[in-house]
Amino acid sequence: MPERLVIIGGDAAGMSAATNARRSRPAADLEIVAFERSDWVSFSACGEPYYVSGDVSPIEALLVRSVEEFAKSSITVHKRHEVIAIDTAARTVTVRDHLGGREFTVGYDHLVYATGASARRLPIEGVDLLGVHEMHVLDDALAVRRLVEQRPRRAVIVGGGFVGVEMAEAFLANGIETTLIAAGDALLAGAFDVEFAARITEAVRGLGVRVETGHRVECLHGEAGRVTSVGCGDRAIPADLVVLAAGTVPNVALARAAGLRIGESGGVWVDDHLRTSVSGVWAAGDCAETTHRLTGLPLNLHLGTIANKQGRIVGLNIGGADEVFPGVLGTAITKCIDLEMARSGLTEAEARDAGFDAVAVTFEATTAAGYWPAARPMWVKAVADRSTRRILGAQILGGATAGKRIDALAMAIWNEMTVDALLNVDLSYTPTLSGVWDPVLTAGRVLQSALGPSATRPR
Ligand SMILES: Cc1cc2nc3c(=O)[nH]c(=O)nc-3n(C[C@H](O)[C@H](O)[C@H](O)COP(=O)(O)OP(=O)(O)OC[C@H]3O[C@@H](n4cnc5c(N)ncnc54)[C@H](O)[C@@H]3O)c2cc1C
């Protein structure tokens, strides 16, 4: 008899676990069954803003693998099947079949908990009005695209995070007057240092987005069941379309009810192999806790990059490997029209909070040689630890091609490079693509100036 792997959640983490387990173990040895409560399996939520903008179409372009393709690898996926209970003693899950209107129980040898996250529900009046949508699953993207096709004049986005910024691009590209309302003092305030986030906010304003910071949305007003404005204090901001993008929360209720330990971050607690506190149960993706590589602190980040890697490791470990998930730096990037924003590692504030003697520098550079007509300005903030001279974090804002430089800096942070070593790395150069001192190297140089010369030879 083969063992059975049951997966709860049919997207990035769950289906990565399925495919990697299958690579290691044939069907004769491991039966794999995935339950997905929605109509969508293995999709790119990250592409939703670009479906809404009209850049990507049809919505099926965002599907990575179909149920039929999984079946070819002997992975059975049941859509519209929701796992409603886990009995960890009996090693069974109870499944509600929303198609057939029945409930049944399935046994497992291994269980992967990959339920993801959900949009944070705003406890305000008016969220059920027509013209109001969250932006989390593909059905949200379909609904918002339909509204965009009705040519609304004014859109309001509630939430100044990454999704909010990407939705602003989608609306601007469709000629819609766009207001972005952030509860914090700036856009992307949680991910960047305060003054850098303020710079980002000004830059996004420069694209034509009306950005309202420091506002809590209190209610949504409507007429004849359709949204007409967003209420903030004594103001009513007119809106024909409202997107609620006020963050996400991990889906842990089922895990909690089953007795799985929930970590300090709010995600399902896992060890370094991504095993939960209950034998035979693994967790991966947005629902799971992870560890910051620099601070060792637990955190629950909702990024496709992490979900895919964690799913892979769970799958390999179920296949018999001994893979450890090495933690994260919180590397993230987004863009709005031709403005790119990226971050990795610790902000200056986070570094100080974590007890580092942080030294931070901010400098302006260009995306290509200064004389190249297409060169765009960019700003880099880099953070290092005074005693070890290690680079701890980086933040980038700038024109096209600025943002992906975060990856080189993430490699430096990941590999514990000192600023002295960073500035000498043999990076490429041609004037149309960078200055001879790429901003990545300049980060090392400027930090070295701030720290003073190194007493030891760089490693
Ligand atoms: C608009 C948008 C843009 C994004 N852009 C980026 C980006 O640019 N870069 C990036 O790194 N990340 C991005 N993300 C985040 C990324 O999409 C998520 O981190 C990733 O999808 C997480 O994968 P997951 O498998 O952990 O969870 P999910 O994708 O949430 O999948 C979990 C699945 O589990 C199902 N499920 C939940 N409970 C049950 C149950 N009880 N029974 C059965 N099924 C269940 C859900 O229906 C869902 O399909 C974006 C997200 C959104 C919404």
The ligand as an SDF file (V2000), in Angstrom:
LIG
                    3D

 53 58  0  0  0  0  0  0  0  0999 V2000
   -2.5500   40.9760   -5.6840 C   0  0  0  0  0  0  0  0  0  0  0  0
   -1.3710   40.2250   -5.1400 C   0  0  0  0  0  0  0  0  0  0  0  0
   -0.1040   40.4650   -5.6410 C   0  0  0  0  0  0  0  0  0  0  0  0
    0.9940   39.7780   -5.1300 C   0  0  0  0  0  0  0  0  0  0  0  0
    2.2280   40.0480   -5.6360 N   0  0  0  0  0  0  0  0  0  0  0  0
    3.2960   39.3870   -5.1640 C   0  0  0  0  0  0  0  0  0  0  0  0
    4.5870   39.6280   -5.7060 C   0  0  0  0  0  0  0  0  0  0  0  0
    4.7520   40.4320   -6.6280 O   0  0  0  0  0  0  0  0  0  0  0  0
    5.6360   38.9530   -5.1820 N   0  0  0  0  0  0  0  0  0  0  0  0
    5.4870   38.0310   -4.1750 C   0  0  0  0  0  0  0  0  0  0  0  0
    6.4780   37.4230   -3.7450 O   0  0  0  0  0  0  0  0  0  0  0  0
    4.2630   37.7620   -3.6570 N   0  0  0  0  0  0  0  0  0  0  0  0
    3.1760   38.4190   -4.1210 C   0  0  0  0  0  0  0  0  0  0  0  0
    1.9360   38.1450   -3.6130 N   0  0  0  0  0  0  0  0  0  0  0  0
    1.8010   37.1470   -2.5390 C   0  0  0  0  0  0  0  0  0  0  0  0
    1.7000   35.7270   -3.0960 C   0  0  0  0  0  0  0  0  0  0  0  0
    0.6720   35.6520   -4.0360 O   0  0  0  0  0  0  0  0  0  0  0  0
    1.4380   34.7740   -1.9520 C   0  0  0  0  0  0  0  0  0  0  0  0
    2.4910   34.8970   -1.0350 O   0  0  0  0  0  0  0  0  0  0  0  0
    1.3420   33.3320   -2.4070 C   0  0  0  0  0  0  0  0  0  0  0  0
    0.2450   33.1490   -3.2510 O   0  0  0  0  0  0  0  0  0  0  0  0
    1.2120   32.4210   -1.1920 C   0  0  0  0  0  0  0  0  0  0  0  0
    1.0230   31.1240   -1.6120 O   0  0  0  0  0  0  0  0  0  0  0  0
    0.3500   30.0750   -0.6240 P   0  0  0  0  0  0  0  0  0  0  0  0
    0.2430   28.8060   -1.3820 O   0  0  0  0  0  0  0  0  0  0  0  0
    1.0380   30.0820    0.6730 O   0  0  0  0  0  0  0  0  0  0  0  0
   -1.0890   30.6750   -0.3190 O   0  0  0  0  0  0  0  0  0  0  0  0
   -2.3270   31.0140   -1.3150 P   0  0  0  0  0  0  0  0  0  0  0  0
   -1.8420   31.4660   -2.6290 O   0  0  0  0  0  0  0  0  0  0  0  0
   -3.1960   31.8990   -0.5160 O   0  0  0  0  0  0  0  0  0  0  0  0
   -2.9920   29.5990   -1.4760 O   0  0  0  0  0  0  0  0  0  0  0  0
   -3.6380   28.9530   -0.4150 C   0  0  0  0  0  0  0  0  0  0  0  0
   -4.8020   28.1890   -0.9950 C   0  0  0  0  0  0  0  0  0  0  0  0
   -5.4070   27.4300    0.0410 O   0  0  0  0  0  0  0  0  0  0  0  0
   -6.7990   27.4100   -0.1660 C   0  0  0  0  0  0  0  0  0  0  0  0
   -7.4120   27.0630    1.1090 N   0  0  0  0  0  0  0  0  0  0  0  0
   -7.4170   27.7880    2.2510 C   0  0  0  0  0  0  0  0  0  0  0  0
   -8.0540   27.1210    3.2260 N   0  0  0  0  0  0  0  0  0  0  0  0
   -8.4620   25.9440    2.6930 C   0  0  0  0  0  0  0  0  0  0  0  0
   -9.1770   24.8270    3.2130 C   0  0  0  0  0  0  0  0  0  0  0  0
   -9.5830   24.7970    4.4730 N   0  0  0  0  0  0  0  0  0  0  0  0
   -9.4250   23.7970    2.3810 N   0  0  0  0  0  0  0  0  0  0  0  0
   -9.0050   23.8180    1.0840 C   0  0  0  0  0  0  0  0  0  0  0  0
   -8.3350   24.8590    0.5450 N   0  0  0  0  0  0  0  0  0  0  0  0
   -8.0580   25.9000    1.3460 C   0  0  0  0  0  0  0  0  0  0  0  0
   -7.1060   28.8120   -0.6540 C   0  0  0  0  0  0  0  0  0  0  0  0
   -8.3160   28.8540   -1.3640 O   0  0  0  0  0  0  0  0  0  0  0  0
   -5.8960   29.1030   -1.5400 C   0  0  0  0  0  0  0  0  0  0  0  0
   -6.1250   28.8030   -2.8890 O   0  0  0  0  0  0  0  0  0  0  0  0
    0.8150   38.8160   -4.1030 C   0  0  0  0  0  0  0  0  0  0  0  0
   -0.4610   38.5600   -3.5990 C   0  0  0  0  0  0  0  0  0  0  0  0
   -1.5450   39.2540   -4.1060 C   0  0  0  0  0  0  0  0  0  0  0  0
   -2.9130   38.9720   -3.5530 C   0  0  0  0  0  0  0  0  0  0  0  0
  1  2  1  0
  2  3  1  0
  2 52  2  0
  3  4  2  0
  4  5  1  0
  4 50  1  0
  5  6  2  0
  6  7  1  0
  6 13  1  0
  7  8  2  0
  7  9  1  0
  9 10  1  0
 10 11  2  0
 10 12  1  0
 12 13  2  0
 13 14  1  0
 14 15  1  0
 14 50  1  0
 15 16  1  0
 16 17  1  0
 16 18  1  0
 18 19  1  0
 18 20  1  0
 20 21  1  0
 20 22  1  0
 22 23  1  0
 23 24  1  0
 24 25  2  0
 24 26  1  0
 24 27  1  0
 27 28  1  0
 28 29  2  0
 28 30  1  0
 28 31  1  0
 31 32  1  0
 32 33  1  0
 33 34  1  0
 33 48  1  0
 34 35  1  0
 35 36  1  0
 35 46  1  0
 36 37  1  0
 36 45  1  0
 37 38  2  0
 38 39  1  0
 39 40  1  0
 39 45  2  0
 40 41  1  0
 40 42  2  0
 42 43  1  0
 43 44  2  0
 44 45  1  0
 46 47  1  0
 46 48  1  0
 48 49  1  0
 50 51  2  0
 51 52  1  0
 52 53  1  0
M  END
$$$$
